[in-house]
């Protein structure tokens, strides 16, 4: 797997402990889901790919809000935690740099038709782009973008100053046929004026004609 999500990093239940502690303090855990719902005005039945889904925090919440959601991650420990929380959902272990989702292999939601048409939205939250192996970023954007329908949205948030810039991201997106719509400094729609974090919306080009 081409990923830097290895070594001494929290995974599975250990990773989830952070979010549990935040919930106990009364903090919101779903800023990313709120953002997606603001930008997809009719989510009921819309298909969504959570690329780099971790333990499923965002994917499960978006499924509860009406999205037909598939979660993909390279770490089987994260996916084990996700599937324990939502066994009815589809979770796939895959390298985003070579991602090719096929028909649903199990007794989950029937996504064969929707996968063929492409997803309405792909989300990469949780710093996904700075955890992929250096040099694979363009491939990750291209393979995730290829799973979008024409006109579908790629929504991605990650820290800056970690070896991957917004300029590089936009260039890789353009190569994949994804055009920048808006960029923010946070999941709360704060204007982007530089800084150390970005949330961007890119749209896959519509088919000619």
N, C-alpha and C positions, 0 to 999 in steps of 0.2 A: 504494500500500500504506500503511495506517495503522500506521506503526511508527516508533519512534525509533532503530531499529537501522540507522542510516545515518551517513555521514560517516566520520570517522577512527576506525573500530572494527576490531578484528581479525576477519578472515573466512577461511573455507576452510582451507587448509593453515597459514596464519599462526595462526589460532585453535587449530588442532589441536596446534601446537608446544608450547603450554602444558601440554597433557595428556601429551604425549610426555615432556616434561621431568619431570613429576611421576612418571610410570611409571618413568623411569630412576632416580629417587630412592627407589623402592620404595613409593610411596604408592598407596593404593587409589583407583581412578578411578570406582568404581561404588557409592558410598554411596546414590545415588538408587535404583538397581536393587535393591540389598539391601533398602531400605525398602519398595519396592513388593512384593517377594516375601514380606516379613513380613506384609503386610496383604492379600494375595491368596493364600490358602492352597493353592489348586489351580490354578497358572498354566498347566499344559499345555493348549494349545488356546484359552486365554482371549484375547480380542481386546483390543488396546491401541492407543490413539491417543497418539502423542507430539506434542503441540501446541507448536510452537516447538522443533523437534528439533535445530536447528543442523547440525553435521556428523555427527550420528547416534550419538554416543557412548553415550547411554542406550538409544536404540531398538535398536541392534544388539545390545547386551548382553542386553536383555530378550528379544529374539527368540531369542538363543542359549539362554536359560533356559526357552523353551517358549511364549512369548507369540506370537500372530499380530499383528504390529506394523505400523502405518502411521505414517510420519513426515511432518509438515507444517511448513513454514517459509516466511517471506516472502522470504528472501534466497536467490537462485538460486546464489550462490557457495558458501554453506553446503551446499545440496542437491547441488551438483556433487561436493563432497568426500564427502558421505554416500553417494551412488550409486556412486562409484568404489570405496568400501570394501565396499559390500553391494549389488551391482547386482540381486540377486534379490529385494530388498525393494521395497515401494512407497513412493515419495517424491513428495510433492505440494507445489508452490509455491502458497501461498494466504495471504490476509489472514485472520487469526483472527477479526476483527471481522465478517466476512461469510462465514465458512466454511460450505461446503455440499459435502461429499464425495459423489461419485456412484460408480457402479460402477467397478471397477478397469479402467483403460483400456489396460493393457499386459500383457505375459506374466509377471505376478507371481503371488502367491498369490491364489486366487479368494476375494474377500471380499464378493461381491454379497449373499449371504444374511446374512452377519454385519453388513454395513453397514446392511442394512434393519432388523435387530433392534437395532442400536446397539452400541457398544463396551462391554466389561465395565469398562474402566479408561481414563481419560484422564490423562496426566501433563503438567504444565507445570513443568519444572525450569529451572534456569539463568536465574532472574530474568525470566521471560517477562512477567509482569504489570507490571513497571516499565519495560519497553521498548516497550509499546504506546503509541500516541498518547494523551495525556491527553484524557479525555472519551469514549474508546472502551472503557474497562474493562468496563462493564456488558455491552456488545455482545459482547466477547470471551468473557466468562464464559457468557453466554447461548448463543452459537453453539457453543462447545466442549461445554457441558453438554447441548445438544440432540442431540449425537452419542452420548450415553451411553444404554444400555438402562435401563429402570426398575430401580432398585436399584444401578446402576453407580456407580463411585467416581471422583471428581475429586481428584487428588493434586497439590498445588501448593506450591512453595517459592520465596520471594523475600525480598529485603532490605526492611526497614522504614526509615522515616525518609527515603524517597525520593519522597514525594508521594502514596503510596497506602498506606492503613492496613488493618489487619485488620478494623476495623469496616466500612469501605467494601467490602472484599472479601466479608465475610459478608453484607452487605446486598444486594450484586449477586448473590451466590449464591442467597440466598433468593428473589429476584425470578425467578431462573431455575429454581426448584424444586429447589435443592440445599441440603441441610441439613448443618450442621457435625457431624462425628462426633468428631474429635479434633484437637488442635493441639499441635505440638511446636516446640522452639527450634532443631532441627537434623534432619538426615536420620538421626541416630543415636538418635532417640527421646528426646532430652533434654526435660524438662518445659518448657513455655512459661510464662515469668513476665515477659513484656515483652521487652525486649531488641531487637536490631536485625535479627533474622531469624526467619522463621516457616515451618513446614511444616504444611500443613493437609490434612485428609481431609474431603471433603464427599460426601454420598451423594444421588443423584437419587431423588426420591420414587417409591415403588412405584405402580403403577396401582391405582386404586380397584377394590375387589372382587376 
